[in-house]
Amino acid sequence: MHDCAATRTRSQLTRDLNLARGTASVLVAELVEDGLLHEEPAPEHGRGRPTQIPGPHRDGPVALAVDLREDAWGVAACELGGRATLLKIRRHDGTPEGALGSLGAELTAQARRFPTRVIGVGVAVPGPVRTGGRVDVAHLRWRAVDVPGLLGGPPLLVNGPIVGNDTAFAALAEARRGRLRDVRVGLHLHVDFDLGGVLVVDGRPLEGASGMGAEFGHMPLTGGDLPCMCGAVGCWGMEVGANALLRHVGQEYGGGRGREQAETVLAGDAKAVAANAGALGRGVAALVNAHDPEVVTLSGFGQDLLELAGEDLLAACERGLMAIRRDHPPRVESSALGWRGPLLGAMESVFDAFLTPEAVERWRLTRGATRPTGKM
């Protein structure tokens, strides 16, 4: 039910899972009793026995999902099936204490709003994530910041919070609910102040041996020589994203500042946009030559660059492709999820941890002790 966004009938799910009709009926009844599912009548289509569509229970589990950006954070409450309700957006001062302290207070308040319903928290962050949820955000000068420690919060059914790179989470969501669904090998790029990228194989982002692999933006793909705050020189991300747009027009950039000014540049400076799109296309070509994806998806400002300067982006990509790839290049497409990708990926990380026999049993026992309350 969660994977299909609560769109398939009980009969269809029964066939999908190769279950006997009686077995499916018993399972659904138990899940309804445990506060996980609720069924609604399916629309009538001619003759035949009426069926039901399983969906999220009105008192069912809630995953709190966070998109932590360099200048603000957003929090959403998410239900089984994937519906996300945005609860709050707040700007922060760029310091670990300022960003994570206010966020932790908000998460605690939301856990009180949905007593016994909040199962876990997923947090998408704009940088590499080390073991234990320690995060590096180069433009904010964060080094090994202890995100779980600074967030605090009540104990939850899913241990956490689950902290992940924003691009890796966006790619996960795109593979579950977007244009990389059922794609065997895809490439996802998320553009914000700079960009990140990750290869997606059989629906899973390849995050590397230590979990810090979604960093294609810190590869020297376009021949630049500018020093990056990550410590490397010539990073692709220095030429793509809001910081690059602002630098192109001579405005101050860095430190998570200038999102609104970059949006103004996108809307009014065709030369800056073309340069940004061209750099994006050159890097895409290098990654296509290396990884041979079927589809390349773009989210964040990458969608704007494709819409506003798609010819420049695709022309730069074609020039960089090996001759054997030009006859059948991969599709370059705008994300189906847009800026919501990191948030939805954070949600999926929580439900992946929850939808196990052990975690669901803990949920069932919790419901037996205290009936969930609180409505969305």
N, C-alpha and C positions, 0 to 999 in steps of 0.2 A: 504493500500500500504506500509506504514512504517513497520507494523508488519511482512509482508511477504517478506521484503527486495526487493521490486519491482520486484517480480518474477512471479506474477500471472496476467493473462490477465483481461481485463475489463469484459469479459463474466464470468470468474471464480469469480471475486470479486462481480459481480452482483448477482450470485447465492449464494455466501457466506453470503451476507448481505440481501438476500431475497428481492431484489428490482425489480421493473418493469424495463424492458429494457429502456423505454423512460425516466424514472426517473433517471436512472444511467447516461444516455447520457447527460441530463441537468446538473446533478451534476458535472460530469467530465468537461464539457465545462466551467462551472463557476470556477472550481478550476484551470483550465488551464489559464483562463482570469486573475485570481487573482495572478498568478505567483507561484502557489503551485505545480502543476503537469505539466508534459509533457508526451505525449504518443509516443511510438515507435511501428512500426509494429511487430506483433508477428511472429515467424518463421512459415512457411507454413507447415501444416500437412494434406495432402489430400484435399478432397473437403470440401465445406462449406464456409460460409461468413468469410472473413478475419477479424481478431480482433486486438486490440491494447494492449500493456502493459503499464499501467500508471507507471511513474517513477518520480524522482525529477525534478523540473523545473531548467533550467540552471541559472536562476536568483532567485532561491527560497531561503527559509530560511536556515540559517547556525547556528548550535549550536557549540560553542567552548567548547571542553571537555579537562579537565586537569587531568593528573595523577601526583599528587604531592607525591613523595617518600621522604625518609629521606635523600637522597643524591642528588637528581636531580628532575626536573620536565619535563613533556612533554605536548605539546599542539597539539590538532588536530581540524580540521574543519570537521564537520559532516553534512551530508545532510539527508533529509527525505528518508527513505529506509534503513538507517544505514551505508552508506558508510562513512568511516572516513579517512581523509587524514592527515597524520602526518606532522605538520608544523615545529616544532622545539623541540629539547631536549637540556636542559642546566643543568649543575651541579650548586649546590648552597652551601653556607657555613654552613648551618644548623641553622642559626638564623632566627627568624621570619621576621625581616626586610630584610635580605639578600635573603631569599627564596621568600617571597611574594612581595617584592618591585620589583625585576627583573621580576617576573611572571606578576604582574599587568601592568608593562610597555609593556610586550609582548602582553598581551590581548588587551590593548588599541591600539597597532599598528595593530593587526589583525582586530579589529573592523573598523579601518580606511581602511584597505585593502578591506573589503567587506561592503562598506557603505550601510546602510538601510537593509542589509541582516542578520546581526548577531542578533538573537533573544534573546540569553541568554548564560550564562556560567555555566557549571557544573564542580565542583572540587572534585576529590577523594583524601582523606587525610588518612595517615596511623595512625589513632587513633580515639578515641571517639569524637563525635561532640555534643556539647551542643546547647541549644536553641540559635538562633541568629548566628549560624555559628562559635561559639567559639570552638577551637580545643585544645585537649591535645595530645601531642606526647611525651610519656615517655622518649624514648631514646635520644630525643633532648632537654629534659627538658622544653618543651612548656607546659604552663599551662593557659588554657582559652584564647588562642591567638585569637584575633579578625580577622579572615581571611577576611571577606568582607571589614572591615575597612582598612586593610593594602593593599588590592588589589586595591581598588578604582575603577575607570573606568567609562565609559559613561552610561547613563540610557538606559535600554534595554526593549524590549517588555515583556520579562519574568523577573520579579523582582529577584534580586539575588546579587551575584552568589548563586547557589544552592550548598551547601557544604555537602558532605556525606562521611561516612566511606568507605575506599577502598574495604574492604571485602564485605560490604553490596552492594556496586555498582557492584562489580564483580559478586556477586550472582544474582543481578537483571538482568545483561546482560546474564548470563548463563541460566536464566529462560526464557528470551525472545528469545535468538539466539543460545543457546548451548544445552548441554546435560540435563539440567533440564527443558527444554521446555515440557509442557504437563505432568510433574511429579507432583503429588499432594503434596507429602512431600519429600523434599530433604534436604541435608546438604552440604553446600559449605564451603571449607577451602582455604584460600589464604595465601601462605607462602612467606615471604620476609625476612627481618632481623629477625623477629619472625613470629608469625602467628595469624590470626584472623579467626573467623568462625561464621556462622549464619545459622539458620534454615530457609528454604524457604517453604512456604505453599501456594498452589494454585498460584504460580508464584510471590509471594511477600516475600521479606526477612522480618523476624520478628525482628524489631529493638528495641523493648522494649517501655516502657511507656514514656521515655524521649528521645527516639531516639538513645540511646547509648548501644544497645543490642548486636552488632556484636563483642563481645569480649570473645569468647570461649578460646582464647589463654591465658587469665588471670584467668583461673580456675585451681585448683590443681588436675589435672586429672591423673598424673603419679607418684605421691608420692615424688616429688622432694622437696628440702628444701632451694633452693637458693633464696635470696632476689631479687625481681624484682624492676626496677626503677618506676614501676607503684605504688609502695607502698605495694603490697601484697608479700607473701612468697610462693614459690613452684609453680609459674605459669607454665603452660604447655609450653608456648612460650619460656621459658628459655632453653628448651631442643630440640626445633625444629626451623630450619631456619638458616640464614647466621651467626648470632651471635653464635648459638650453635655449628655450624661447626668450627668456628674459635676458640672458647673456647676449643673444643675437642682436637685440635692440638696445643694448647698453644699459639695462636696468639692473638694480641690485637683486641678488638672488642668494639662496642658501638658507640654512637654518629653518626650513619649513615655512618660509615667508614667500608671499607673492602669488598665491593661487589665483586670486581675482585678477591681478595684473596679467598673468599668463593667459587667462581666458580672454582678456581684452586683446592681447596680441593675436591669439588664435582667430578672433573674429575680424581683425582689421589689418594684419600685416601679412600679405600673401607671400612675400619673399622669405620671411622668417619661417612661415609654415612650410613652404616648399623645401627649405634647407633641412628642417626637422624631419619631414617625411622622407626626403632623400637619404638621410642618415639611417633612418629606420629601415628603409628598403635595402640598403647595402648590408646591414647587419643580418637581416632576415635571409638574404641570399647566402651568406656565409654559413648560417645555421642549417639552411636547407641542404647545402652541399655536404655538410657533415652528418646530418641525421636523417635525411630522406623522409620527412613527414608527409602525410596525406593532406593535412589541412593545417594552416596557420591561423590562429584566432588572436584578435587584438581587443583588449579592454582598456578602460580608463581613457586617457587622452589619445591613445592609439586609435580609438574609433573616430575621433575628430580628425586626426591626420588622414585616415583612410577616406573619410567623407569629403574633406576640404581639398586634399591634395593627393588623391588616389593615383592619378596618372604619374606624378613624380615618384611616389612610393613604389609603384609597380615597375616603372621604367628602371629605377635604380636597382630594384631586385633582379630584374631580367638581365641587366648588364653584368651583375655579379654571379649569375648562375653558370655552372658548368654547361657546356654545349649539350651534353646528354640529358640534362634536366629541362632544357628550354622547350622541348616538344611537349612534355607533360608536366608542367610545373604544378606545385601544390596550390590549392585554393587559398587565397588570403581573404579572410572574412572578419567582419565585425562580430564581437561577442554577442551572444543572445542575451546575456545577463548584465552587460554594461558595468557600471560602477558597483553593482550589488554583488559581483562575483566573490570578492574576499569575505564579505559578510556571510554569504550562503555557504562558502567553503568552510568557514568556521562552524556554522551550524552542522554541516555534514560530519565534521570531526567529532562533535559531541554525540550525534545519533549513532555514528559508527561504534563508539565506545559503549553506548547504552543498549543497542539492539543485540545483546548477547544473552544467553540463558541466565547467567549469573546476575547481571545487572537488572534484568527484567524481574527476576525473582525477588531481588531486594526491593524493587518498586512495589511488587505485589504485597510484600510483607509490610511495607510502609503504609500502603493504603489500608491494610487491615487494622493498623494501629490508629491511624488518623485519616479520616476522609479528606481528600484534597478539596480546597476551596479556592476562590479567586477566579474571576472571569476575564477573558481577553476582550 
